[in-house]
Amino acid sequence: MALTRAQVEGIAHLARLELDPAEVPQYEQSLSRIVDFIGELERANTAGAAPMAHPLPGLVQRLRADEVTERDGA
């Protein structure tokens, strides 16, 4: 899906980015490739894939117990 100049300028506005007018065509191409890649990911067949919480099986994040270290002054 090719993004238009107006769409790129709208995205830049929402992101609070100031683009030089000469840069807009480059961003049109780059953002269009990103949108196309997202489309490829959406079309991927994941019917037999089990959901996972971590990409590396067997690894978990070690968490420490919550502990009060400072008290409110009230």
ZADO-1210 file (C-alpha; in nm, 4 decimals, padded with zeros to 6 digits):
<atoms>
<atom x="00.0000" y="00.0000" z="00.0000" code="MET" pos="1"/>
<atom x="00.1595" y="00.3236" z="-00.1090" code="ALA" pos="2"/>
<atom x="00.1103" y="00.6133" z="00.1281" code="LEU" pos="3"/>
<atom x="00.0381" y="00.9538" z="-00.0180" code="THR" pos="4"/>
<atom x="00.2259" y="01.2730" z="00.0532" code="ARG" pos="5"/>
<atom x="-00.0745" y="01.3972" z="00.2537" code="ALA" pos="6"/>
<atom x="-00.0767" y="01.0809" z="00.4674" code="GLN" pos="7"/>
<atom x="00.2954" y="01.1119" z="00.5418" code="VAL" pos="8"/>
<atom x="00.2527" y="01.4780" z="00.6311" code="GLU" pos="9"/>
<atom x="-00.0418" y="01.3836" z="00.8556" code="GLY" pos="10"/>
<atom x="00.1644" y="01.1165" z="01.0318" code="ILE" pos="11"/>
<atom x="00.4479" y="01.3650" z="01.0788" code="ALA" pos="12"/>
<atom x="00.2030" y="01.6168" z="01.2240" code="HIS" pos="13"/>
<atom x="00.0626" y="01.3617" z="01.4707" code="LEU" pos="14"/>
<atom x="00.4176" y="01.2639" z="01.5709" code="ALA" pos="15"/>
<atom x="00.5082" y="01.6319" z="01.6088" code="ARG" pos="16"/>
<atom x="00.7852" y="01.5947" z="01.3487" code="LEU" pos="17"/>
<atom x="00.8889" y="01.8712" z="01.1153" code="GLU" pos="18"/>
<atom x="00.9809" y="01.7248" z="00.7776" code="LEU" pos="19"/>
<atom x="01.1735" y="01.9084" z="00.5118" code="ASP" pos="20"/>
<atom x="00.9604" y="01.8955" z="00.1939" code="PRO" pos="21"/>
<atom x="01.2508" y="01.7270" z="00.0143" code="ALA" pos="22"/>
<atom x="01.2419" y="01.4423" z="00.2715" code="GLU" pos="23"/>
<atom x="00.8747" y="01.3553" z="00.2219" code="VAL" pos="24"/>
<atom x="00.9245" y="01.1245" z="-00.0819" code="PRO" pos="25"/>
<atom x="01.1834" y="00.9231" z="00.1135" code="GLN" pos="26"/>
<atom x="00.9403" y="00.8843" z="00.4037" code="TYR" pos="27"/>
<atom x="00.6601" y="00.7912" z="00.1626" code="GLU" pos="28"/>
<atom x="00.8694" y="00.4979" z="00.0427" code="GLN" pos="29"/>
<atom x="00.9946" y="00.3946" z="00.3878" code="SER" pos="30"/>
<atom x="00.6557" y="00.4083" z="00.5569" code="LEU" pos="31"/>
<atom x="00.4907" y="00.2308" z="00.2629" code="SER" pos="32"/>
<atom x="00.7401" y="-00.0558" z="00.2984" code="ARG" pos="33"/>
<atom x="00.6629" y="-00.0767" z="00.6708" code="ILE" pos="34"/>
<atom x="00.2876" y="-00.0903" z="00.6028" code="VAL" pos="35"/>
<atom x="00.3448" y="-00.3590" z="00.3373" code="ASP" pos="36"/>
<atom x="00.5497" y="-00.5644" z="00.5846" code="PHE" pos="37"/>
<atom x="00.2740" y="-00.5387" z="00.8444" code="ILE" pos="38"/>
<atom x="00.0341" y="-00.6671" z="00.5790" code="GLY" pos="39"/>
<atom x="00.2617" y="-00.9669" z="00.5211" code="GLU" pos="40"/>
<atom x="00.2610" y="-01.0403" z="00.8944" code="LEU" pos="41"/>
<atom x="-00.1185" y="-01.0213" z="00.9040" code="GLU" pos="42"/>
<atom x="-00.1436" y="-01.2742" z="00.6185" code="ARG" pos="43"/>
<atom x="00.0911" y="-01.5240" z="00.7857" code="ALA" pos="44"/>
<atom x="-00.0737" y="-01.8563" z="00.8657" code="ASN" pos="45"/>
<atom x="-00.0604" y="-01.8906" z="01.2436" code="THR" pos="46"/>
<atom x="-00.3403" y="-02.1470" z="01.2773" code="ALA" pos="47"/>
<atom x="-00.1195" y="-02.4164" z="01.4347" code="GLY" pos="48"/>
<atom x="00.1037" y="-02.1860" z="01.6376" code="ALA" pos="49"/>
<atom x="00.0567" y="-02.1841" z="02.0131" code="ALA" pos="50"/>
<atom x="00.0514" y="-01.8424" z="02.1797" code="PRO" pos="51"/>
<atom x="00.3642" y="-01.7670" z="02.3783" code="MET" pos="52"/>
<atom x="00.4485" y="-01.5210" z="02.6496" code="ALA" pos="53"/>
<atom x="00.8205" y="-01.5250" z="02.5707" code="HIS" pos="54"/>
<atom x="00.9995" y="-01.6003" z="02.2426" code="PRO" pos="55"/>
<atom x="01.2528" y="-01.8264" z="02.4135" code="LEU" pos="56"/>
<atom x="01.0885" y="-02.1239" z="02.5867" code="PRO" pos="57"/>
<atom x="01.1990" y="-02.2013" z="02.9392" code="GLY" pos="58"/>
<atom x="01.3188" y="-01.8497" z="03.0157" code="LEU" pos="59"/>
<atom x="01.1252" y="-01.6413" z="03.2627" code="VAL" pos="60"/>
<atom x="01.1892" y="-01.3014" z="03.4068" code="GLN" pos="61"/>
<atom x="01.2935" y="-01.3256" z="03.7683" code="ARG" pos="62"/>
<atom x="01.0872" y="-01.0891" z="03.9767" code="LEU" pos="63"/>
<atom x="01.1565" y="-00.9744" z="04.3265" code="ARG" pos="64"/>
<atom x="00.8909" y="-00.9300" z="04.5917" code="ALA" pos="65"/>
<atom x="00.7537" y="-00.5782" z="04.6340" code="ASP" pos="66"/>
<atom x="00.9129" y="-00.4117" z="04.9307" code="GLU" pos="67"/>
<atom x="00.8387" y="-00.0697" z="05.0824" code="VAL" pos="68"/>
<atom x="01.1576" y="00.1359" z="05.0783" code="THR" pos="69"/>
<atom x="01.0147" y="00.4831" z="05.1459" code="GLU" pos="70"/>
<atom x="00.7229" y="00.6015" z="05.3552" code="ARG" pos="71"/>
<atom x="00.4900" y="00.8908" z="05.2759" code="ASP" pos="72"/>
<atom x="00.5335" y="01.1910" z="05.5036" code="GLY" pos="73"/>
<atom x="00.1640" y="01.1935" z="05.6026" code="ALA" pos="74"/>
</atoms>
